[in-house]
Amino acid sequence: KCESMIRKPCIKDPECVWHISKKSCSQRTSSNGMIIESKSDITTMTTPATKSAPSASPICNERKWHPKTVNDRTCSNSLHYPPLWNVYPDQYLFQSFKQCCKKFYNGTCKQEDVCVDK
């Protein structure tokens, strides 16, 4: 599936990874629960995206905050974001909701905390 994709769809698909030097797409490989690209062309390393129910755990406290969408004006700590953002974490991933909101939405935005039980 991934091998036939061009760059943009490849980057958006959580099961695929884009290799910059090869200009090709391939299936992600998993090792110890972490998603890692080939060692010769490593560009990102992230935990797998999940749509499971929110849970309060120590791991949740380590999650980074990021914009959800341009139109939604929401910062989230979900694991669902483009893998490319791991390459530029200073631009897209933040320690706090307030930092994310200030950077992307001039300080006015909604908060989506997936770690808090609803």
CYANA upper distance limits for C-alpha pairs under 8 A (distance plus 0.5 A):
  1 LYS  CA      5 MET  CA      7.85
  1 LYS  CA     27 GLN  CA      8.32
  2 CYS  CA     10 CYS  CA      7.14
  2 CYS  CA     15 GLU  CA      8.23
  2 CYS  CA     16 CYS  CA      6.10
  2 CYS  CA     17 VAL  CA      8.38
  2 CYS  CA     25 CYS  CA      6.20
  2 CYS  CA     26 SER  CA      5.52
  2 CYS  CA     27 GLN  CA      6.10
  3 GLU  CA     24 SER  CA      7.64
  3 GLU  CA     25 CYS  CA      5.63
  3 GLU  CA     26 SER  CA      5.47
  3 GLU  CA     27 GLN  CA      7.76
  4 SER  CA     25 CYS  CA      7.74
  5 MET  CA      9 PRO  CA      6.88
  5 MET  CA     10 CYS  CA      6.19
  5 MET  CA     24 SER  CA      8.41
  5 MET  CA     25 CYS  CA      6.70
  6 ILE  CA     10 CYS  CA      6.59
  6 ILE  CA     24 SER  CA      7.81
  6 ILE  CA     25 CYS  CA      7.53
  7 ARG  CA     11 ILE  CA      6.68
  7 ARG  CA     18 TRP  CA      6.93
  7 ARG  CA     23 LYS  CA      8.17
  7 ARG  CA     24 SER  CA      7.79
  7 ARG  CA     25 CYS  CA      7.53
  8 LYS  CA     12 LYS  CA      6.91
  9 PRO  CA     13 ASP  CA      6.68
 10 CYS  CA     16 CYS  CA      6.17
 10 CYS  CA     17 VAL  CA      6.69
 10 CYS  CA     18 TRP  CA      6.57
 10 CYS  CA     25 CYS  CA      6.61
 11 ILE  CA     16 CYS  CA      7.40
 11 ILE  CA     17 VAL  CA      6.69
 11 ILE  CA     18 TRP  CA      6.55
 11 ILE  CA     82 PRO  CA      7.29
 11 ILE  CA     83 PRO  CA      7.39
 11 ILE  CA     84 LEU  CA      7.67
 12 LYS  CA     82 PRO  CA      6.68
 12 LYS  CA     83 PRO  CA      8.40
 13 ASP  CA     17 VAL  CA      8.31
 14 PRO  CA     48 PRO  CA      8.33
 14 PRO  CA     49 ALA  CA      7.73
 14 PRO  CA     83 PRO  CA      8.24
 15 GLU  CA     27 GLN  CA      6.56
 15 GLU  CA     28 ARG  CA      6.26
 16 CYS  CA     25 CYS  CA      7.13
 16 CYS  CA     26 SER  CA      6.09
 16 CYS  CA     27 GLN  CA      5.10
 16 CYS  CA     28 ARG  CA      5.71
 17 VAL  CA     25 CYS  CA      6.13
 17 VAL  CA     26 SER  CA      6.05
 17 VAL  CA     27 GLN  CA      6.74
 17 VAL  CA     28 ARG  CA      6.25
 17 VAL  CA     37 GLU  CA      7.29
 18 TRP  CA     23 LYS  CA      7.53
 18 TRP  CA     24 SER  CA      6.37
 18 TRP  CA     25 CYS  CA      5.05
 18 TRP  CA     26 SER  CA      7.19
 19 HIS  CA     23 LYS  CA      6.04
 19 HIS  CA     24 SER  CA      5.95
 19 HIS  CA     25 CYS  CA      6.61
 19 HIS  CA     26 SER  CA      8.27
 19 HIS  CA     37 GLU  CA      8.49
 19 HIS  CA     41 ASP  CA      6.77
 19 HIS  CA     42 ILE  CA      8.31
 19 HIS  CA     43 THR  CA      8.08
 20 ILE  CA     24 SER  CA      7.74
 20 ILE  CA     41 ASP  CA      7.79
 20 ILE  CA     43 THR  CA      8.34
 21 SER  CA     41 ASP  CA      7.29
 28 ARG  CA     35 ILE  CA      7.10
 28 ARG  CA     36 ILE  CA      7.30
 28 ARG  CA     37 GLU  CA      6.79
 29 THR  CA     35 ILE  CA      6.67
 29 THR  CA     36 ILE  CA      6.56
 29 THR  CA     37 GLU  CA      7.16
 29 THR  CA     38 SER  CA      8.41
 30 SER  CA     34 MET  CA      6.29
 30 SER  CA     35 ILE  CA      5.44
 30 SER  CA     36 ILE  CA      6.79
 31 SER  CA     35 ILE  CA      7.16
 31 SER  CA     36 ILE  CA      7.70
 33 GLY  CA     47 THR  CA      7.35
 33 GLY  CA     48 PRO  CA      7.82
 34 MET  CA     45 MET  CA      7.53
 34 MET  CA     46 THR  CA      6.62
 34 MET  CA     47 THR  CA      5.53
 34 MET  CA     48 PRO  CA      7.15
 35 ILE  CA     45 MET  CA      6.33
 35 ILE  CA     46 THR  CA      6.13
 35 ILE  CA     47 THR  CA      6.47
 35 ILE  CA     48 PRO  CA      6.80
 36 ILE  CA     42 ILE  CA      7.78
 36 ILE  CA     44 THR  CA      7.27
 36 ILE  CA     45 MET  CA      5.75
 36 ILE  CA     46 THR  CA      7.82
 37 GLU  CA     41 ASP  CA      7.36
 37 GLU  CA     42 ILE  CA      5.66
 37 GLU  CA     43 THR  CA      7.39
 37 GLU  CA     44 THR  CA      7.23
 37 GLU  CA     45 MET  CA      7.77
 38 SER  CA     42 ILE  CA      6.20
 43 THR  CA     84 LEU  CA      8.39
 43 THR  CA     87 VAL  CA      6.83
 44 THR  CA     83 PRO  CA      6.98
 44 THR  CA     84 LEU  CA      7.24
 44 THR  CA     86 ASN  CA      6.16
 44 THR  CA     87 VAL  CA      6.35
 45 MET  CA     83 PRO  CA      8.34
 45 MET  CA     86 ASN  CA      7.36
 46 THR  CA     83 PRO  CA      7.67
 46 THR  CA     86 ASN  CA      7.64
 47 THR  CA     79 LEU  CA      7.75
 48 PRO  CA     79 LEU  CA      7.62
 49 ALA  CA     78 SER  CA      8.48
 49 ALA  CA     79 LEU  CA      5.40
 49 ALA  CA     80 HIS  CA      5.63
 49 ALA  CA     81 TYR  CA      8.44
 50 THR  CA     79 LEU  CA      7.14
 50 THR  CA     80 HIS  CA      7.59
 54 PRO  CA    114 VAL  CA      5.51
 54 PRO  CA    115 CYS  CA      5.43
 54 PRO  CA    116 VAL  CA      6.75
 54 PRO  CA    117 ASP  CA      6.36
 54 PRO  CA    118 LYS  CA      8.46
 55 SER  CA     60 CYS  CA      8.14
 55 SER  CA    114 VAL  CA      7.77
 55 SER  CA    115 CYS  CA      5.38
 55 SER  CA    116 VAL  CA      6.80
 55 SER  CA    117 ASP  CA      6.75
 56 ALA  CA     60 CYS  CA      6.77
 56 ALA  CA    115 CYS  CA      5.46
 56 ALA  CA    116 VAL  CA      6.44
 56 ALA  CA    117 ASP  CA      7.73
 57 SER  CA     61 ASN  CA      7.57
 57 SER  CA    115 CYS  CA      7.98
 58 PRO  CA     62 GLU  CA      7.59
 59 ILE  CA     63 ARG  CA      7.36
 60 CYS  CA    115 CYS  CA      6.31
 63 ARG  CA     77 ASN  CA      6.34
 63 ARG  CA     78 SER  CA      8.04
 63 ARG  CA     79 LEU  CA      8.27
 63 ARG  CA     95 GLN  CA      8.14
 64 LYS  CA     77 ASN  CA      6.05
 64 LYS  CA     93 LEU  CA      5.93
 64 LYS  CA     94 PHE  CA      5.71
 64 LYS  CA     95 GLN  CA      5.89
 64 LYS  CA     96 SER  CA      7.62
 65 TRP  CA     75 CYS  CA      6.77
 65 TRP  CA     76 SER  CA      5.87
 65 TRP  CA     77 ASN  CA      4.96
 65 TRP  CA     78 SER  CA      8.14
 65 TRP  CA     93 LEU  CA      5.94
 65 TRP  CA     94 PHE  CA      5.35
 65 TRP  CA     95 GLN  CA      6.68
 65 TRP  CA     96 SER  CA      6.43
 65 TRP  CA     97 PHE  CA      6.25
 65 TRP  CA    100 CYS  CA      6.64
 66 HIS  CA     75 CYS  CA      5.82
 66 HIS  CA     76 SER  CA      6.03
 66 HIS  CA     77 ASN  CA      6.91
 66 HIS  CA     81 TYR  CA      8.32
 66 HIS  CA     92 TYR  CA      6.25
 66 HIS  CA     93 LEU  CA      5.55
 66 HIS  CA     94 PHE  CA      6.90
 66 HIS  CA     97 PHE  CA      8.45
 66 HIS  CA    100 CYS  CA      6.41
 67 PRO  CA     73 ARG  CA      7.88
 67 PRO  CA     74 THR  CA      6.41
 67 PRO  CA     75 CYS  CA      4.90
 67 PRO  CA     76 SER  CA      6.75
 67 PRO  CA     92 TYR  CA      7.86
 67 PRO  CA    100 CYS  CA      7.26
 67 PRO  CA    101 CYS  CA      8.20
 67 PRO  CA    104 PHE  CA      7.49
 68 LYS  CA     72 ASP  CA      7.37
 68 LYS  CA     73 ARG  CA      7.79
 68 LYS  CA     74 THR  CA      5.94
 68 LYS  CA     75 CYS  CA      5.99
 68 LYS  CA     76 SER  CA      6.47
 68 LYS  CA     81 TYR  CA      8.09
 69 THR  CA     73 ARG  CA      7.07
 69 THR  CA     74 THR  CA      7.34
 73 ARG  CA    105 TYR  CA      6.95
 73 ARG  CA    108 THR  CA      8.31
 73 ARG  CA    109 CYS  CA      5.60
 73 ARG  CA    110 LYS  CA      6.77
 74 THR  CA    101 CYS  CA      8.05
 74 THR  CA    109 CYS  CA      5.83
 74 THR  CA    110 LYS  CA      5.00
 74 THR  CA    111 GLN  CA      6.14
 74 THR  CA    112 GLU  CA      7.27
 75 CYS  CA     97 PHE  CA      6.89
 75 CYS  CA    100 CYS  CA      6.76
 75 CYS  CA    101 CYS  CA      6.71
 75 CYS  CA    109 CYS  CA      7.54
 75 CYS  CA    110 LYS  CA      6.89
 75 CYS  CA    111 GLN  CA      5.80
 75 CYS  CA    112 GLU  CA      6.61
 76 SER  CA     97 PHE  CA      7.91
 76 SER  CA    111 GLN  CA      6.61
 76 SER  CA    112 GLU  CA      5.04
 76 SER  CA    113 ASP  CA      6.32
 76 SER  CA    114 VAL  CA      7.84
 77 ASN  CA    112 GLU  CA      7.33
 77 ASN  CA    113 ASP  CA      6.23
 77 ASN  CA    114 VAL  CA      6.79
 77 ASN  CA    115 CYS  CA      8.32
 78 SER  CA    112 GLU  CA      8.42
 78 SER  CA    113 ASP  CA      7.80
 78 SER  CA    114 VAL  CA      6.32
 81 TYR  CA     85 TRP  CA      7.94
 83 PRO  CA     87 VAL  CA      8.20
 84 LEU  CA     88 TYR  CA      7.65
 85 TRP  CA     89 PRO  CA      6.23
 85 TRP  CA     91 GLN  CA      8.28
 85 TRP  CA     92 TYR  CA      6.42
 85 TRP  CA     93 LEU  CA      7.76
 86 ASN  CA     93 LEU  CA      8.30
 88 TYR  CA     92 TYR  CA      7.12
 89 PRO  CA     93 LEU  CA      5.37
 89 PRO  CA     94 PHE  CA      8.09
 90 ASP  CA     94 PHE  CA      7.71
 92 TYR  CA    100 CYS  CA      8.34
 93 LEU  CA    100 CYS  CA      7.90
 94 PHE  CA     99 GLN  CA      6.70
 94 PHE  CA    100 CYS  CA      6.33
 95 GLN  CA     99 GLN  CA      7.65
 96 SER  CA    100 CYS  CA      7.07
 97 PHE  CA    101 CYS  CA      6.62
 97 PHE  CA    111 GLN  CA      7.51
 98 LYS  CA    102 LYS  CA      6.51
 98 LYS  CA    107 GLY  CA      7.61
 99 GLN  CA    103 LYS  CA      6.65
100 CYS  CA    104 PHE  CA      6.67
100 CYS  CA    105 TYR  CA      8.42
101 CYS  CA    105 TYR  CA      5.72
101 CYS  CA    106 ASN  CA      7.02
101 CYS  CA    107 GLY  CA      5.43
101 CYS  CA    108 THR  CA      6.86
101 CYS  CA    109 CYS  CA      6.35
102 LYS  CA    106 ASN  CA      5.16
102 LYS  CA    107 GLY  CA      4.41
102 LYS  CA    108 THR  CA      7.72
103 LYS  CA    107 GLY  CA      7.81
105 TYR  CA    109 CYS  CA      6.64
